[in-house]
Amino acid sequence: MTLDWGFVLKVLPSLFEGGANSAIALTVGLLLAILESVSIKRMRIFLRFWLELFPGVPSLVILYFVLYALPAIPDRRT
């Protein structure tokens, strides 16, 4: 059995992409965890909401909410 270098070179970009995505996710997660100790109360409330709610909700539900429910909310700033 020999190593097929053509296959390795074909799969290598996907492995690097997965590693880069993992590094980005780790960085964002650490940043959110550090920001949770910030002294601004609204920021702490938002981060607590984000960190408690979204990991337990399926991604499809979040996408549906962002794409269909948020645009339906009227903009009252004007």
N, C-alpha and C positions, 0 to 999 in steps of 0.2 A: 504494500500500500504506500503510495507516494502522495506528497502534498501537491494539490492542484493550485499553483500560484495564480492562475487566471481567475479562479473562483475567489481566492483571498483578495486580490486586487479589486474584484467586482464588489465584494461585500465591505471592504474597508471604509469607504466613505459613509456608509450607513452606520458603522460602528462609531466613527468619529462624531457623526451627527447626534447619535444617542448620548455619547459622553458629554458633548457640548450642552445638550438640552438638560442633562442631569446637573451639570455645573450651574447653569442658569437657575434651575429650580431650587437648588441648594442655596444659592446666593440670595434669591428673593425670599425664601423661607427664613433664612437667618436675619435678613434685614427687617422683615415683619416682626420677628420675635424680639429683636432689639428695640424696634420702635414702640413695642407694646409698653415699654417702661417710660415712655415720654410723659412729660408733665401736663400736656394739653389734654383736657378731659375729653373733648369731642374726638380727638385722634385716637385716644385709648378706647373709647366706646366703639368707634368704627373698626379698629383693629380686632377688638374682642369679638365683635359680630362676624367679621370676615373669617377669623381663625376658628371660630366655633361652628359656624353654619356651613361654609362652603366645602370643607373636607367630607362632610357627611351627606352631601347632596350630589346625585349623579350629574355628570357634566352635561348631559343632554337636557336636563331640566334647567340648568343655569343658562345654556345657550337659548333655549326657548324663551325664558324670561327676558334675557337681554335683547333678543331680536323682535319679540312680539309685545311684551308687556311694558318695557321701558319707553318705547316710542309712543305708546298710547297715553302716557301720563302728560297732562298739559304743562306747558312751560309758563310759570307764573312770574318770571322775572321781568317781563315786559310790561 
